[in-house]
Amino acid sequence: MRHHAVAATLLTATLLVTGCTAENSAENTAEQTTQTTQEDTTRLLTDIDGTDVRVPKQVTRLADTWDVNNQFVLMLGGGDTLVATTEEAKQLPWLTKIYPHVTELPTPASGTRLNVEELKEINPEMLLTSSKEQVEAARTQGIPAARVDFDDFEQLMKSVRITANALGTEEADQKATEYVTYMERNLKMVADRLGGMPGEKKPKVLHIVGGEDVTQADGPDSLVGEWIAATGARNVVEEVVDVTTVTPHDIVDAAPDFIIVGGMEAQLGVDKLVNDPALANVPAVKQGNVVKNPVGTSNWGRYSAEEALQLLWAAKLFHPEKFEDVDLVAETQQFYSTFYGYELSTEDAQRILDGEGPAA
């Protein structure tokens, strides 16, 4: 009798172990199947912060809530994938001329705030943004989000690569490589021609953020500061800041040889500066060197893929004798043809160089 009880107990234990083993095996198989399926349909993308984000192998619905990066998406052949943009992007005349569809897209973000309910209704496959707050808000809703941002040439080129990786197409990858090659070519050309220039031969430059407020100037700790230094000039703002406040007295004391005004309203700033009696003896004013920064699909001098053209424009402005062979109109036309697939007329290219929007 006792032997029968032991046998029954062993049989029960065997059945339990067998059942558990089968159950665990089924769970493991399910997990492996899920993992395999996920790996077949998605991939990892590393954003500007070094964070890995799992995204679809090829993104067909992309929300991009940094107006500057909309330009990158267009440049990389992803214009048709955009399903959300920003109000700022809709205010860029050359961008809307080249890519009119952007004016029809919803704008679920403002500043660092993201309307997650609106974004969910748009149903993007992923989000690109420069805002850490928006990235976090999207991820909490299960929407893959990657951050792009830059304040120097290296990060700019890296953000182009990240955007190409987000799109996940061969065309985007090829265009990103072509763009980086062009940027590096221009950086090398400028460096080769201006290398070893003594400090006293470098003109002093003041870059005003925008024409609406001529008291806001760009400091050395910015992309503006980087291209000023790269093109053989000295930023009169010596404080290591991104943006700082300057007064007419500061401008007189700094005595810049060039004053460049950025933004779509640059003419307002130029008019204010050249007509201010307090600035009449500033070298830039006396010599007619108060100029507007070129503006294309984005502001060349700030956050823009066209920073590659800004290098040539600024180098030729500051050192025309060293860049006589550089045809800025032709370079601009070629850039738009190569990277946007858009053929600019000579007049269009000159308007961009003059900081003007498309002709009415």
C-alpha positions in Angstrom: 0.0 0.0 0.0 2.8 2.3 0.9 4.5 1.5 -2.4 1.4 2.5 -4.3 1.3 5.9 -2.5 4.9 6.6 -3.3 4.3 5.7 -6.9 1.3 8.0 -7.1 3.2 10.8 -5.5 6.1 10.4 -8.0 3.6 10.3 -10.9 2.0 13.5 -9.7 5.3 15.3 -9.4 6.4 14.1 -12.8 3.2 15.4 -14.3 3.6 18.8 -12.5 7.2 19.1 -13.7 6.3 18.2 -17.2 3.4 20.6 -17.2 5.6 23.5 -15.9 8.3 22.7 -18.4 5.8 22.7 -21.2 4.3 26.0 -20.0 7.7 27.6 -19.7 8.7 26.4 -23.1 5.5 27.9 -24.6 6.2 31.2 -22.9 9.8 31.2 -24.1 8.7 30.4 -27.6 6.1 33.2 -27.5 8.8 35.7 -26.2 11.2 34.6 -28.9 8.5 34.9 -31.6 7.7 38.4 -30.4 11.3 39.4 -30.3 11.9 38.0 -33.7 8.9 39.8 -35.1 10.0 43.1 -33.5 13.5 42.7 -34.9 12.1 42.0 -38.4 9.9 45.1 -38.4 11.9 47.6 -36.3 15.4 48.9 -35.8 17.3 50.9 -33.2 18.1 54.6 -33.8 20.5 56.6 -31.6 19.5 60.2 -31.1 21.6 63.3 -30.3 21.6 62.5 -26.6 22.9 58.9 -27.2 19.5 57.4 -26.4 18.5 54.3 -28.4 15.0 54.5 -29.8 13.2 51.6 -31.5 11.5 52.7 -34.7 9.9 51.1 -37.7 12.4 49.9 -40.3 11.0 52.5 -42.7 9.1 55.4 -41.3 6.1 56.5 -43.5 4.4 58.8 -41.0 6.8 61.3 -39.3 5.9 64.1 -36.9 8.7 66.7 -36.8 8.1 69.5 -34.3 11.3 71.4 -34.9 10.9 73.8 -37.8 14.6 73.6 -38.7 14.5 69.9 -39.0 11.6 70.0 -41.4 14.2 71.4 -43.8 16.4 68.3 -43.2 13.5 66.0 -43.8 12.8 67.7 -47.1 16.5 67.7 -48.1 16.7 63.9 -47.4 13.7 63.1 -49.6 11.3 62.6 -46.8 8.8 65.4 -47.5 6.0 63.0 -48.2 6.4 61.3 -44.8 5.7 64.5 -42.8 2.4 64.4 -41.0 3.0 67.1 -38.4 5.0 70.3 -38.3 5.2 73.7 -36.5 3.7 77.1 -36.9 7.3 78.5 -37.3 7.9 76.3 -40.3 4.7 77.6 -42.0 6.2 81.1 -41.6 9.3 80.4 -43.7 8.5 81.7 -47.2 11.2 79.8 -49.1 10.3 76.5 -47.3 6.6 76.9 -48.1 7.4 77.8 -51.7 9.5 74.7 -52.3 7.3 72.5 -50.1 3.7 74.0 -50.1 2.3 70.9 -48.4 3.8 72.0 -45.1 1.2 74.7 -44.8 -1.6 72.0 -44.6 0.0 69.9 -41.8 -1.3 70.0 -38.2 0.9 71.6 -35.5 0.6 69.7 -32.3 3.4 71.5 -30.4 4.2 75.0 -29.2 7.5 75.8 -27.7 8.4 72.9 -25.4 4.7 71.9 -24.9 3.3 68.9 -26.8 -0.4 68.3 -27.2 -0.1 64.5 -26.9 -3.8 63.9 -27.5 -3.6 65.7 -30.8 -0.4 63.9 -31.7 -2.1 60.5 -31.0 -4.9 61.5 -33.4 -2.3 62.3 -36.0 -1.0 58.8 -35.5 2.7 59.2 -36.4 5.1 56.3 -36.4 7.7 58.5 -34.6 8.5 62.0 -33.5 11.6 64.1 -34.2 12.0 67.2 -32.0 14.7 69.3 -30.4 12.7 69.5 -27.1 13.5 67.1 -24.3 10.1 67.8 -22.8 8.3 66.8 -26.0 10.4 63.6 -26.3 9.4 62.6 -22.8 5.7 63.4 -23.3 5.6 61.3 -26.5 7.4 58.3 -25.1 5.0 58.2 -22.1 2.3 57.7 -24.7 4.1 54.9 -26.5 5.2 57.1 -29.4 8.8 56.6 -30.4 10.6 59.9 -30.1 14.2 61.0 -30.9 15.9 64.3 -30.2 17.9 66.2 -32.8 19.7 69.4 -32.0 22.9 71.3 -32.7 25.0 74.3 -31.8 28.1 73.5 -33.8 29.0 72.0 -37.2 29.7 68.5 -35.8 26.3 68.3 -34.2 24.6 69.7 -37.3 26.0 67.0 -39.4 25.2 64.4 -36.8 21.6 65.6 -36.7 21.4 65.2 -40.5 22.6 61.6 -40.1 20.0 61.0 -37.3 17.2 62.3 -39.5 18.3 60.1 -42.4 18.4 57.1 -40.0 14.9 58.0 -38.8 13.6 58.0 -42.4 15.3 54.7 -43.0 15.6 54.9 -46.8 18.6 54.4 -49.0 17.9 57.8 -50.6 18.0 59.5 -47.2 21.3 57.8 -46.3 22.9 58.8 -49.7 21.7 62.4 -49.4 23.0 62.7 -45.8 26.4 61.4 -47.0 26.4 63.9 -49.9 25.5 66.8 -47.6 28.2 65.9 -45.0 30.7 65.7 -47.9 29.7 69.1 -49.2 29.8 70.7 -45.7 33.2 69.2 -45.0 34.5 70.4 -48.4 33.4 74.0 -47.6 34.9 73.9 -44.1 38.2 72.7 -45.6 38.2 75.2 -48.4 37.6 78.1 -46.0 40.2 76.8 -43.5 42.8 76.2 -46.2 42.5 79.8 -47.6 42.3 81.5 -44.3 44.6 79.4 -42.2 47.4 81.2 -40.3 45.8 84.6 -40.7 47.0 86.9 -37.9 44.4 88.3 -35.5 44.8 91.9 -36.6 43.8 91.0 -40.2 40.5 89.5 -39.0 37.6 91.9 -39.2 35.4 92.5 -36.1 31.9 91.3 -36.6 28.6 91.9 -34.7 25.8 89.5 -35.5 22.3 90.7 -34.5 19.8 88.0 -33.8 16.9 89.6 -35.7 15.7 92.9 -37.0 12.9 93.3 -34.6 15.2 93.9 -31.7 18.7 95.2 -32.4 19.8 94.9 -28.8 20.1 91.1 -29.0 23.5 89.8 -30.3 24.9 86.4 -30.9 27.9 85.4 -28.7 30.8 83.0 -29.3 29.0 80.1 -27.6 26.7 79.4 -30.5 26.7 78.2 -34.1 26.9 81.9 -35.1 30.0 82.2 -33.1 31.4 79.1 -34.7 31.0 80.3 -38.3 32.3 83.8 -37.5 35.5 82.2 -36.2 35.7 79.7 -39.0 35.5 82.4 -41.7 38.4 84.4 -40.4 36.6 87.0 -38.3 36.4 88.1 -34.6 33.1 88.2 -32.7 33.0 91.6 -30.9 30.9 89.8 -28.2 33.7 88.5 -26.0 31.5 87.1 -23.2 31.1 83.3 -23.7 27.4 83.2 -24.1 24.8 82.2 -26.7 22.9 85.5 -26.9 23.6 88.7 -25.0 22.2 92.3 -24.9 24.1 95.1 -26.5 23.5 98.9 -26.3 24.5 101.6 -28.8 27.3 102.5 -26.4 28.5 98.9 -26.5 28.5 98.9 -30.3 30.4 102.2 -30.5 33.0 100.8 -28.1 33.3 97.5 -30.0 33.7 99.3 -33.3 32.7 96.3 -35.5 33.8 96.3 -39.2 30.7 94.4 -40.1 27.2 94.3 -38.6 25.1 91.4 -39.8 21.4 91.3 -39.0 19.6 87.9 -39.2 16.0 86.8 -39.6 13.2 87.5 -42.0 12.8 91.1 -40.6 16.5 91.9 -41.0 15.8 95.0 -43.1 14.1 96.6 -40.0 17.3 96.1 -38.1 19.5 97.4 -40.8 17.4 100.6 -41.1 17.5 101.2 -37.3 21.2 100.8 -37.1 22.2 102.9 -40.1 19.9 105.7 -39.1 20.9 105.9 -35.5 23.0 109.0 -35.1 24.8 107.4 -32.1 26.3 104.8 -34.5 27.3 107.1 -37.3 31.0 106.7 -36.7 31.0 102.9 -36.2 33.2 101.5 -39.0 30.5 99.1 -40.2 28.1 102.0 -40.6 30.6 104.4 -42.2 31.8 101.8 -44.7 28.3 100.5 -45.7 28.9 97.1 -44.1 25.6 96.7 -42.2 24.0 93.8 -44.1 21.2 91.3 -44.0 22.1 87.6 -43.5 20.9 85.4 -46.3 17.6 83.5 -45.6 16.5 80.5 -47.5 14.3 77.6 -46.3 15.7 78.6 -42.9 17.9 81.3 -41.6 21.4 80.6 -43.0 23.2 82.1 -40.0 21.5 80.2 -37.2 20.0 76.7 -37.4 20.0 75.6 -41.0 21.2 73.0 -43.5 22.2 76.0 -45.6 24.9 76.7 -43.0 27.2 75.1 -45.6 26.4 78.1 -47.9 26.7 80.5 -45.0 30.4 79.6 -44.7 31.1 80.6 -48.3 29.0 83.8 -48.0 30.6 85.0 -44.8 34.1 84.1 -46.0 33.6 86.0 -49.2 32.1 89.0 -47.3 35.0 89.3 -44.9 37.8 88.3 -47.3 36.6 88.9 -50.9 40.1 88.8 -52.4 40.5 85.2 -51.2 37.2 84.0 -52.6 36.9 85.8 -56.0 36.3 82.4 -57.7 33.3 81.5 -55.5 30.1 82.3 -57.4 27.5 82.4 -54.6 24.5 82.6 -56.9 25.7 79.4 -58.7 26.5 77.7 -55.4 23.0 78.5 -54.1 21.3 77.2 -57.3 23.3 74.0 -57.2 22.6 73.4 -53.5 18.8 73.8 -54.1 18.9 71.6 -57.1 21.0 68.9 -55.5 19.4 68.8 -52.0 15.8 70.0 -52.6 15.3 69.0 -56.2 14.3 72.6 -56.8 15.6 74.8 -59.6 16.2 78.4 -58.5 16.3 81.1 -61.1 19.2 83.5 -60.9 16.9 86.1 -59.5 15.6 83.7 -56.8 19.1 82.8 -55.7 20.1 86.5 -55.5 17.0 87.2 -53.4 18.0 84.4 -50.9 21.5 85.9 -50.7 20.0 89.3 -50.1 17.8 88.0 -47.3 14.6 88.5 -49.2 11.6 86.2 -49.6 10.2 84.9 -53.0 9.1 87.6 -55.4 5.3 88.2 -55.2 
